[in-house]
Amino acid sequence: MSESPHTPVPSNWFVDPVFLGTPTVREDDEALAWQADALCAQTDPEAFFPEKGGSTREAKRICETCEVRSECLDYALENDERFGIWGGLSERERRRLRREAM
């Protein structure tokens, strides 16, 4: 690259997320391997973490057809996830599920 008064954009500035895969999943991490197949990883994450009082309808609709929904819910329950839609349930619904299981 030639020098210019402006900072040039490096040719490798963009890293293809599809090439990298899901950032939180490593092939050797069997416990989280389900995340690679999660539909939420392919959609807008804001739908799964709505502001207080915001609609959860879109996220729950996506969860309905997700083939790893039960793994997702199990993960959220085991790790006491306090925010967002996991396995098609809100935090309030997951708390209720925990209480009923006791």
Secondary structure, DSSP 8 states (H G I E B T S, - for coil): ----SS----TT----HHHH--TT--TT-GGGGGGGG-GGGGS-GGGGS--TT---HHHHHHHHT-TTHHHHHHHHHHTT--SS-BTTB-HHHHHHHHHHH-
